[in-house]
Every structure is written in C-alpha cells, then in structure tokens.
Amino acid sequence: MRVGRSRLALAAGFALLLITAGPAGADFVWDFEATFNPSEPADAYGRSVALDGSTLVTGAPLDDTLLPNAGAAWVHERGGEGEWSFVIKLNAADGAASDQLGADVAVDGDTMVAGAPFADEGAGAVYVFNRSPGGVWSQTARLSPSGTVGAVGFGSAVELAGNTVVIGAPADGTGSAYVFNRNGDGVWSETTRLVPADAELDDRAGTAVALSGDTILVGASLEDTAGTSAGAVYAFVRDGAGAWNQQAKLFASDAAAGDLFGDAVDLVADIAVIGARGNDDAGSGSGSAYVFTRSQADIWSQQVKLTASDATAAALFGGGVALDGSQLVVGAPGAGRAYVYEGPLWPETFAVTGTTLFGGDAAIDGEVMAVAAQAIPSGSVSVYRRSEALEPPPVPVGVFDPLFGEWTVADDAGGITTFFYGVPGDVPLVGDWDCDGDDTVGMFRPSDGFVYLRNSNTFGTADISFWYGVGGDVPFVGDWDGDGCDTLAIYRNGRVYIRNTLDTGVADLDFFYGIPTDVPFAGDWDGDGDDTVGLYRPSTGYVFLRNNLSAGFADLDFFFGQAGDRVLAADWDRDGTDTVSIYRPDEGRFYISNTNATGFADFDFRFGVLNQVPVAGVFVS
C-alpha cells in the first residue's frame, strides 16, 4: 500500500517520540476558550496549574474553605465541544491552617497530586487524589518525608508520571527531591531521596522538579558555582535496578550571578527547558529560558537560549515554563505575557497577553494551553486552544467514524469525499482489491469475522464478501506476495494468519510474532515490493518491523508516538519504502515520518474531527 506525497503545501513541522507539535511557521493561532476567576478574594488561585488532556487543575494555596490558608486545588474539565466546566474543589482531609495545599500541582490521567509545603510545621506533605470511573475525585493518600526532617518545604514542587511522583523540598538544608512510587495495590512509598553530589547549604535544590521516563531534573536556583544565585539543574537517571544516579549538572553557557537558572524546569524525553527569570540581557530581571538536549551518548548540551521578542526589564521571562515535546510556552509574569515556541529550532510563533503576573505558571498538552495569572490577593487561569486550517491534508489519508459508519477520504489532488459504508462497530480496511492501482474501502465485522470489500470509494453494496477469521481477530491488509493486489491477514493472540486471495480458506502463511496486545499493520520496509508485518505496542509507542513473513526478531525497532496513538504506514514520499506514522485521536492529528526511526515527524496536520480511525492509501481523484 503506497501513498504518494504529490503536493506538500504544508511547511515542515516536527513531533518527537510521543510529542505533539504544530508546524513551524504554519497558519495557526491560539484561540481563547475560557478564564477561571473564582469569587474568593484572597486564595492565591493560580499559584500553580497543571493540564492533562481535558483535565485542568489549579492550586489555590491560601484558600480558607477548610481553615485559614489551608489551601485547595480546583478541578475543571473540558467537554467534547470545547466547553469547560467546574468539577470540584479539593481540600485535604486533615488539612490545617497555613498548610498551603496547592502550592504546586500535577495531574496524570486519573491521579492528581498537590503539595502542602507548610504542613506539619513546615516539614510539608503531598496529597494524592484519584478520579473514580464515575468521575468522582477523592483523596487516596498523604505522602510525607521519612525520618525527622524539620522544616524542609516538602511539596513546594511536585511532578507526576504514571506510578512515580517527584517532590521538591528546597528548604531541606541544601535542598533535595524525594521520589515515591505506587505499587500494584495503589500504595505509595518513598523509594529514594535525591541530593546533588556537590550540594551546599541554601542551594534550594528542589525549587523545581521535572520527570520524564527514567529521568528527573532538579532545579537549584540559588546554586553558586557560576556566580551567587546563578543557579544550576541536576539530571538524575534511573538504572535497570531502579536506582537513581546523578547524570549531569547543567549550567547556562552565559551564567551570571542572580540569574536564578533552574527556578522553573520541564522535561520531555531528551529535551529540557530551564527558566532563568533573573537574567539581565534586556535589563534587570528581563529573564531568559534555555533549551537543552541529551545525545545518544547521554551528553547534555545547551541548544538555544530564548528571550522574548519584546523583552523588557523586570519582565521575568522564564518565570513559568511548560514543554510538550516541540511545543514550548514560556511565561513572563512581570510583563503579563506568555510566549509559544516551536521545535526543533524554537522560533517564537505566538504570544498571549493577560492581567497582572500572567505567565507565572503555565501548562500545555497537545492543542490546549493554560496560563496562570498569579495576581495578589488572588489570580486567574486562562485556557487557549490551537486552531489551524484543517483541509486539505498534504498527503492522501482518510478517517472512519466508527459510531456512524462514515468515511472521509482525501485524494491525491486534495479533493475530499465523504460517504457511508459499513455499520457502527465495523473495523475499516483499505486496499487495492481489484489490482488496478487504486485503494478502496472495506470492512471487517468483528462480531462474526465477515469481510465486505468495495471497489470504489462510494456508498453501495460490497463487491466482494467472504468469511475470514473469527470474532475478536484484528484484521490488516497488505500485498504479501508482491503481485500488486492487496489481501487480508488477521492477528490472533500474537499469531499472524495471511491469505493471498480474497476468499474464505485456510491461511497461506501463519507464524507467531509479538505479543497478544500488539497492533499489527503492514508495509514494505525494505523496498523489495512485498509487504511484511509491523507491530505497534500501544502501551509504550514502540514499533517492531520485520522484513520476512516468518517468526523471528524484529529487523528494526524504535519509539514513535505515545500510549493511545493509532499507527498507520505508507510510502509518503514515494521513495519505494513504507514508513510508520501515527494518528492522535484526541487531537484529530496525523504525525507523518519519512524514516523508520525515533525522531521528529517530518510534518503533521489535522484532518477530520476527534477520535476517529485513520487510514491511508492510494486514493485518486
């Protein structure tokens, strides 16, 4: 199955691994969606903000609902049509006056954590909340540092990813960060305490923390190696035995006293962004932010220094940073602005302006961005959504709506065809069934294993129908024998069954490959004219490609995408080989790569609406 990129009008954009990204220089804007400004006059609402998918969490550490300054965390959720609604305000079950719950917050899926750095007479605590299948949030754990620690500010900074939470304790002498892990029973326990190897008193290590995979960044904004309070950031990595070890100490190339480098940090894979709001390039406190990357040899190096295009003194650029792969937002609360940058070259592509101290904290996830205004006595949070021209896509692709059986297909000239074929619940197929060089649609009915194929991309009855497989099988399509005709294969519990004719019968080939939860797909990975099997592991975004129709190890494997993505492959650039790309359902966005390797996507675009099933083929006008 091949797709020719006959017209590429979209400027090259980028997506790294599991990362969302808009095309650099593309015609898009961040559209305002909502501002949340609670009626409580002095609760410090907006001190911290976190975003994951359609869930927004905002810290209000001076909230008095429970007791004076006990603090709270507010939860809002976004509906499918873009409407935001308040869900709940969460307080600690045992909250006390001046705990300041919500000094920092983090959310990942159905788990949220909120720091209360002044709990327990300044030792600090972190509260874990979980959302039930019914959508109800409740406190499930209270985390505290082990031993007798004194007033360490545990919970001043928090970061959460899966079953790991990192908690900054910057008042702990030199400052440190604690790592907690959740076991299979949902119980959290402290696993290690991270202290920089050259830590000194009052470095404030743990002022900011970031977590991605097996890497933690710990900001120490008052570290003095490059000058008094110039700041530094420490990278720790987890080894195969689960132990965390310091990998690197990061400085700005032009570090100077008072820069506060590391006062804000974020991390995705091998890309780190570090704020230095005290930098003086455009006047005292104008601020800057630095992007660092890690090489395959585990060497961290500064890639670029960012400053605002309209930089001014006291803007505090870098006071808040948030990274979603090659999308980066940097807040400048002194100027009341937030700036958007696009990797890998990081040009400034957009800016939004708000009220007092707007940009003090920020969050970005896919096409949604939240920016906090940390006004005194209470602030606000504004939410934006990225929009851009959706049609026509730069390559022939299609989407199938499984709820209504509706197809939307873009041909090689940019024409869009919409038609109904199949019934809700059918699995869409695309292939060249009649060997004429053009791909058309088909359906696999998982309830009974029947296949219905059509030789035109229009509404109508099937031209070919037959039974192949059983309910629960996963069908996929390829030209297995290189004869120019596509036929069907099914994947069942880690076993592939391939048939070279479009009819009922036993498999011509069958072999084991992968594990039962892998997602199969087909492509010509080596350019020999025959399709072979690829597997996508949706839990990790890992791809396994094999060049022979037989059991064995993958000939090529790499990361591309993230959990929940859908995989597809085609010859996007007409070089004779198929390459793996992904579709992100919650964005309605394709990420196209012209190489079978981990790295940035060559371009990306939106097509159709959210949460559809992607397809690709040689669709012609």
C-alpha positions in Angstrom: 0.0 0.0 0.0 1.6 3.3 -1.1 0.8 6.9 -0.7 2.5 9.5 -2.9 3.1 12.9 -1.5 2.4 14.7 -4.8 1.7 18.0 -3.2 3.2 19.2 0.0 2.0 22.7 0.7 2.4 22.4 4.5 5.6 23.8 6.0 7.7 21.2 7.8 6.7 20.6 11.4 8.0 18.4 14.0 7.0 15.8 16.6 9.5 13.9 18.7 8.6 10.5 20.0 5.4 10.8 21.9 5.2 14.5 21.2 2.6 16.9 19.8 3.8 19.8 17.7 2.4 22.4 15.3 4.2 23.0 12.0 6.8 25.8 12.4 5.6 28.8 10.6 2.1 27.3 10.0 -1.0 29.4 9.8 -2.4 28.8 13.3 -3.4 30.8 16.3 -4.1 30.1 20.0 -7.8 30.8 20.4 -9.1 31.9 23.8 -11.5 29.5 25.3 -12.1 30.4 29.0 -10.9 32.2 32.0 -11.4 30.9 35.6 -11.5 33.5 38.3 -13.1 32.2 41.5 -15.0 34.6 43.7 -12.8 34.1 46.7 -10.8 37.3 47.1 -7.6 36.1 48.7 -7.0 32.5 48.0 -3.9 32.8 45.7 -5.8 31.0 43.0 -3.4 30.4 40.0 -0.3 29.9 42.1 0.1 26.6 40.2 -1.5 25.0 37.2 -1.4 21.5 35.6 -3.1 20.1 32.5 -3.6 16.6 31.2 -5.9 16.0 28.2 -9.2 17.5 29.2 -8.4 17.9 32.9 -7.2 21.2 34.4 -6.0 21.5 38.0 -5.3 24.8 39.6 -3.7 25.4 43.0 -5.1 28.0 45.5 -2.8 27.7 48.5 -4.4 30.5 50.5 -7.9 29.1 50.2 -9.8 29.4 53.5 -12.6 26.9 52.9 -11.3 24.4 55.5 -9.2 26.7 57.7 -7.3 29.9 57.1 -4.7 29.3 54.3 -5.2 25.6 54.5 -5.3 25.7 50.6 -7.2 23.9 47.9 -7.0 22.5 44.4 -9.6 23.3 41.8 -10.5 20.8 39.0 -12.1 21.9 35.7 -12.8 19.6 32.7 -13.3 20.3 29.0 -16.2 18.7 27.1 -16.0 17.5 23.5 -17.3 20.8 22.1 -14.7 22.8 23.9 -16.8 23.9 26.8 -15.1 24.0 30.2 -16.9 23.3 33.5 -16.0 23.3 37.2 -15.9 19.8 38.7 -14.8 20.1 42.3 -12.6 22.0 44.8 -10.4 19.6 46.8 -9.2 20.1 50.3 -7.0 17.8 52.4 -8.9 15.5 54.7 -6.7 16.5 57.6 -5.7 20.0 56.4 -4.6 22.5 59.0 -4.3 26.3 58.9 -1.4 27.6 56.8 -0.7 24.2 55.2 -1.0 25.9 51.7 -2.2 22.9 49.8 -1.9 23.7 46.1 1.4 25.4 46.2 2.2 23.1 43.3 0.0 20.6 41.5 0.4 17.9 38.9 -2.0 15.6 37.1 -1.6 12.5 35.0 -4.7 10.6 33.9 -7.0 9.9 36.9 -4.3 10.8 39.5 -3.6 14.3 40.8 -1.0 15.4 43.5 -1.0 18.7 45.4 1.8 19.9 47.6 1.3 21.5 51.0 4.8 22.6 51.9 3.9 24.2 55.3 2.0 21.2 56.7 3.4 19.6 59.8 5.1 22.7 61.0 6.9 23.2 57.7 8.0 19.6 57.1 5.5 19.6 54.3 3.2 17.0 52.8 1.8 16.0 49.5 -1.8 14.7 48.9 -2.8 12.3 46.3 -6.3 12.4 44.8 -7.8 9.9 42.4 -10.8 10.1 40.0 -13.1 7.1 40.1 -14.6 5.5 36.9 -17.7 7.6 37.7 -15.7 10.8 37.6 -15.6 11.5 41.4 -12.3 12.8 42.8 -11.3 11.7 46.4 -8.2 11.8 48.5 -6.4 8.4 48.5 -3.0 9.1 50.1 -0.9 11.5 52.1 2.8 11.5 51.5 5.4 12.7 54.0 9.2 12.6 54.0 10.7 9.9 56.1 12.6 10.5 59.3 12.7 13.6 61.4 13.3 16.3 58.8 12.4 19.6 60.3 11.0 22.4 58.1 12.1 21.3 54.6 9.2 22.6 52.4 8.4 19.1 51.1 5.7 19.7 48.4 7.0 23.1 47.2 7.3 21.4 43.8 5.7 18.2 42.5 5.7 16.2 39.3 3.8 13.1 38.4 4.1 10.5 35.7 2.4 7.1 35.9 3.3 5.5 39.2 6.1 7.9 40.1 5.9 11.2 41.8 8.9 13.6 42.5 8.6 16.0 45.3 10.9 19.0 45.9 12.0 20.0 49.4 14.1 23.1 48.8 14.3 24.2 52.4 16.0 20.9 53.4 19.4 22.4 54.1 21.0 22.1 50.6 17.6 21.2 49.2 16.6 17.8 47.8 13.9 15.9 46.0 12.1 12.8 47.1 10.9 10.0 44.8 7.8 8.0 45.7 6.4 5.0 43.7 3.0 3.4 43.7 2.8 -0.4 43.8 0.2 -2.7 42.2 -2.1 -2.3 45.2 -2.1 1.5 44.8 0.1 2.1 47.9 2.7 4.8 47.6 6.1 4.5 49.3 9.3 6.6 49.4 12.0 5.0 47.3 14.8 7.5 47.4 15.9 11.0 48.2 17.9 12.8 45.6 20.7 15.2 46.8 23.1 16.8 44.3 26.6 15.5 44.6 28.1 18.9 45.2 25.2 20.2 47.3 25.8 23.2 49.5 23.7 24.9 52.2 20.9 27.0 50.8 21.3 25.9 47.1 17.5 25.4 47.2 17.7 22.2 45.2 14.1 21.0 44.6 12.8 24.5 43.9 11.5 23.0 40.7 11.4 19.4 39.5 10.5 17.6 36.3 10.1 13.9 35.4 10.0 12.1 32.1 10.5 8.3 31.8 13.7 7.4 33.7 15.0 11.0 34.1 14.4 13.6 36.8 15.5 17.2 36.7 16.0 19.0 40.0 16.4 22.8 39.9 18.7 24.5 42.4 18.1 28.2 41.7 20.4 29.6 44.3 23.4 27.4 43.5 26.6 29.5 43.3 29.1 27.7 41.1 28.7 30.1 38.2 28.1 33.1 40.5 26.0 33.9 43.5 22.5 32.5 42.9 23.3 31.9 39.2 21.6 28.5 39.6 22.0 25.0 38.3 19.9 22.0 37.3 20.8 18.4 38.1 19.8 15.4 36.0 19.2 12.1 37.6 18.6 8.8 35.8 17.1 5.5 36.9 19.2 2.4 36.1 17.9 -1.1 35.4 17.9 -2.0 39.1 15.6 1.0 39.9 18.4 3.1 41.5 18.6 6.8 40.7 22.0 8.3 39.9 23.2 11.8 39.1 24.0 12.0 35.3 24.8 15.7 34.8 24.8 19.2 36.2 23.5 21.8 33.8 24.6 25.5 33.6 23.7 28.2 31.2 26.5 29.0 28.8 26.4 32.6 29.9 25.6 32.0 33.5 25.8 35.1 35.7 25.1 35.9 39.4 21.4 36.4 40.2 20.1 34.6 37.1 18.1 32.0 39.2 18.6 29.4 36.5 16.5 26.3 37.5 13.7 28.3 39.2 11.4 26.6 36.6 12.1 23.4 34.7 10.3 21.0 32.4 11.3 17.8 30.6 10.1 15.6 27.8 12.3 12.7 26.8 15.7 14.2 25.9 14.6 17.8 25.7 14.7 20.1 28.8 13.6 23.7 29.2 15.0 25.7 32.1 13.9 29.2 33.1 16.2 31.9 34.4 13.9 34.7 35.3 16.7 36.8 36.8 18.8 37.1 33.6 19.6 40.7 32.7 20.1 40.6 28.9 17.4 43.3 28.3 17.6 45.0 31.6 17.4 43.8 35.2 15.1 40.8 35.5 14.2 40.6 31.9 14.7 36.9 32.0 15.5 34.0 29.7 14.9 30.3 29.1 17.3 27.7 27.9 16.6 24.5 25.8 19.0 21.6 26.5 19.1 18.3 24.6 20.6 14.9 25.5 22.6 13.0 22.9 22.6 9.2 22.4 25.8 9.2 24.4 23.9 10.8 27.3 25.7 14.1 27.0 23.5 17.2 27.8 24.2 20.3 25.9 22.6 23.7 25.5 20.8 24.0 22.2 19.4 27.6 22.4 18.8 30.5 24.7 15.4 32.1 24.3 14.3 35.6 25.1 11.1 37.4 24.4 10.9 39.3 21.1 9.8 42.4 23.1 12.0 41.8 26.1 12.0 44.5 28.8 13.5 44.9 32.2 11.5 43.2 35.1 9.5 41.0 32.6 10.8 37.9 34.5 10.7 35.8 31.3 11.2 32.2 32.3 9.2 32.5 35.4 6.9 29.7 34.2 7.8 27.1 31.6 5.9 24.2 30.1 7.0 21.7 27.4 5.0 19.3 25.3 7.8 18.0 23.1 8.4 20.6 20.4 5.7 22.9 21.8 7.0 25.2 24.5 5.4 28.0 26.4 7.4 30.5 28.5 5.7 32.9 30.8 6.9 36.4 31.6 4.8 37.4 34.6 6.4 40.8 35.0 5.2 41.7 31.5 1.9 39.8 31.8 2.6 37.7 28.7 3.3 34.1 27.7 5.2 33.1 24.5 4.9 30.0 22.4 7.9 28.4 20.7 8.1 25.5 18.2 11.0 23.0 18.0 13.4 21.9 16.8 14.7 25.4 16.0 12.5 27.1 18.6 11.3 30.2 16.8 8.7 32.3 18.7 5.4 31.7 17.0 2.8 33.2 19.1 2.2 35.3 22.3 -0.8 35.9 24.6 -1.3 38.7 27.0 -3.2 38.7 30.3 -3.6 40.6 33.5 -1.1 41.2 36.4 1.5 38.4 36.8 0.0 36.5 33.8 2.6 33.8 32.9 3.7 33.0 36.4 2.9 29.4 35.7 1.8 27.6 32.5 0.8 24.1 31.2 0.5 22.8 27.7 -0.8 19.5 26.4 -1.5 18.9 22.7 -3.7 21.6 21.4 -4.6 23.1 24.8 -2.6 25.6 26.8 -3.3 27.1 30.2 -1.6 30.2 31.6 -2.0 31.4 35.2 -2.1 35.0 36.3 -0.6 34.9 39.9 -2.2 38.2 40.9 -2.4 39.2 44.5 -4.5 38.5 46.5 -6.0 36.1 44.0 -5.4 35.2 40.4 -6.9 33.5 37.4 -6.2 30.9 34.8 -6.9 31.4 31.1 -7.2 28.5 28.6 -6.4 28.5 24.9 -6.8 26.0 22.1 -4.7 25.9 19.0 -6.5 26.2 15.7 -5.4 25.9 12.1 -6.6 25.2 8.6 -7.7 21.6 8.7 -8.2 20.8 4.9 -6.9 19.7 2.6 -4.2 17.4 4.1 -0.8 17.4 2.4 -1.0 13.6 1.7 -3.9 11.3 0.8 -5.4 10.0 4.1 -8.8 9.2 5.4 -10.7 8.8 8.6 -13.6 6.5 9.6 -16.2 7.4 12.1 -16.9 4.1 14.0 -20.1 5.5 15.6 -21.9 6.2 12.3 -20.0 4.2 9.6 -19.0 7.4 7.8 -15.8 7.7 5.8 -13.9 11.0 4.9 -11.2 10.4 2.3 -8.7 12.9 0.8 -7.4 12.0 -2.7 -4.1 12.9 -4.2 -5.4 16.2 -5.7 -6.7 17.4 -2.3 -10.4 16.5 -3.1 -12.4 15.4 -0.1 -15.0 12.6 -0.4 -17.5 11.7 2.3 -19.7 8.6 2.2 -21.2 5.9 4.4 -20.1 2.3 4.2 -20.4 -0.3 6.9 -22.2 -0.2 10.2 -21.2 1.1 13.6 -18.6 -1.1 15.2 -17.1 -2.4 11.9 -13.3 -2.3 11.5 -12.2 -0.2 8.5 -9.9 -1.7 5.8 -8.2 0.0 2.8 -6.6 -1.9 -0.1 -6.3 -2.4 -3.8 -8.8 -5.3 -4.1 -9.1 -5.4 -7.9 -5.4 -4.8 -8.7 -6.0 -1.5 -10.6 -3.5 0.6 -8.6 -6.2 2.5 -6.6 -7.1 1.8 -3.0 -10.7 1.5 -1.9 -12.6 0.7 1.3 -13.6 -2.4 3.0 -15.0 -3.5 6.4 -14.3 -6.4 8.8 -17.2 -7.2 11.1 -15.7 -8.3 14.4 -18.9 -10.0 15.6 -18.7 -12.7 13.0 -15.4 -12.4 11.1 -17.1 -11.4 7.8 -15.3 -9.2 5.3 -17.0 -6.7 3.0 -14.9 -5.0 0.2 -15.9 -2.4 -2.2 -14.0 -1.4 -5.5 -15.0 2.3 -5.3 -15.0 4.9 -2.6 -18.7 5.4 -2.7 -21.8 4.2 -0.8 -23.2 0.9 -2.0 -23.1 -2.9 -1.6 -20.0 -4.9 -1.3 -18.3 -6.1 -4.5 -16.5 -8.9 -2.6 -17.6 -10.6 0.6 -16.3 -13.6 2.5 -15.6 -15.0 5.9 -12.1 -14.9 7.2 -11.2 -15.1 10.9 -13.4 -15.1 14.0 -14.8 -12.5 16.3 -12.0 -10.8 18.2 -9.4 -11.1 15.4 -7.6 -8.0 14.3 -7.6 -7.6 10.5 -4.9 -5.8 8.5 -4.1 -5.5 4.8 -1.0 -6.0 2.6 0.4 -7.2 -0.7 2.1 -10.2 0.8 3.3 -11.8 -2.5 4.2 -8.7 -4.5 1.6 -9.3 -7.2 0.1 -5.8 -7.0 -3.1 -7.0 -5.2 -3.9 -6.5 -1.5 -5.3 -9.3 0.6 -6.2 -9.9 4.2 -4.3 -11.0 7.2 -5.5 -11.4 10.8 -3.7 -11.2 14.1 -4.9 -13.5 16.9 -3.2 -13.7 20.3 0.3 -13.0 18.9 -0.1 -15.1 15.8 -0.4 -13.9 12.2 -2.6 -15.6 9.6 -2.1 -14.4 6.0 -4.1 -15.3 2.9 -3.1 -14.4 -0.6 -6.6 -14.5 -2.1 -9.8 -12.6 -1.2 -11.9 -15.6 -0.2 -12.6 -18.0 2.6 -10.0 -20.6 3.3 -7.1 -21.6 5.4 -4.1 -19.3 5.8 -1.3 -19.5 3.2 1.1 -18.5 5.9 0.9 -18.3 9.7 3.5 -17.6 12.3 3.9 -16.1 15.8 5.2 -12.6 16.1 4.9 -10.2 19.0 2.5 -10.3 22.0 -1.3 -10.5 22.0 -1.8 -6.8 22.9 0.3 -5.6 19.9 -1.4 -3.9 17.0 -0.5 -5.3 13.6 0.0 -3.4 10.3 1.7 -3.9 7.0 4.3 -2.2 4.8 7.2 -2.6 2.5 10.0 -1.7 4.9 13.0 -2.7 2.7 11.7 -1.6 -0.7 11.6 -5.1 -2.2 8.0 -4.8 -3.4 6.5 -7.2 -0.8 4.7 -6.2 2.3 5.6 -7.7 5.6 4.4 -7.3 9.2 4.9 -4.5 11.6 3.7 -4.3 15.2 2.9 -1.3 17.3 2.9 -1.6 21.1 0.3 1.0 22.2 1.2 1.0 25.8 4.7 2.3 25.1 4.7 3.7 21.5 7.3 1.1 20.4 7.4 -0.1 16.8 8.7 -3.5 15.7 9.3 -4.1 11.9 10.3 -7.4 10.3 11.3 -7.9 6.6 10.3 -11.6 6.4 6.9 -13.3 6.7 8.1 -15.6 9.4 8.6 -15.8 13.2 11.7 -14.1 14.5 13.2 -11.0 16.0 12.3 -7.5 14.5 14.8 -6.3 11.9 14.1 -2.7 13.1 12.6 -1.3 16.3 12.2 2.2 17.6 9.9 4.5 19.5 7.3 6.7 17.7 4.2 8.1 19.3 2.7 7.6 22.7 0.1 5.5 24.5 -3.3 5.8 22.9 -2.0 6.7 19.4 -3.1 4.8 16.3 -0.5 3.6 13.8 -0.5 3.6 10.0 2.1 3.2 7.4 2.6 4.3 3.7 5.2 5.5 1.2 4.5 9.1 2.0 7.4 10.5 -0.1 7.3 8.0 -3.0 10.8 6.6 -2.4 9.7 3.0 -2.6 9.6 2.2 1.1 6.8 2.5 3.6 7.4 4.4 6.8 5.5 4.4 10.1 3.3 7.4 11.2 0.7 7.9 13.8 -2.7 9.5 14.3 -3.5 11.0 17.7 -7.3 10.6 18.3 -7.8 13.2 20.9 -6.3 15.8 18.6 -7.5 14.5 15.2 -4.0 14.9 14.0 -1.6 12.9 11.8 2.1 12.8 12.5 4.0 11.7 9.3 7.5 10.4 9.3 9.6 9.6 6.2 12.1 7.5 8.1 11.6 4.4 10.3 13.4 5.8 13.3 12.8 7.6 16.5 12.9 11.4 15.9 10.9 14.3 14.8 8.0 13.9 12.4 8.6 15.4 9.0 5.2 17.1 9.1 1.8 16.9 10.9 -1.7 18.1 10.2 -5.2 17.8 11.4 -7.9 16.1 9.4 -11.5 15.3 10.3 -12.8 15.5 13.8 -11.5 14.0 17.0 -11.5 10.3 17.9 -11.8 8.7 14.5 -10.0 5.7 12.9 -7.2 6.7 10.5 -6.5 5.1 7.1 -4.1 5.8 4.3 -4.0 4.6 0.7 -3.6 5.5 -3.0 -6.8 7.5 -3.1 -7.2 9.2 -6.6 -9.4 11.9 -7.8 
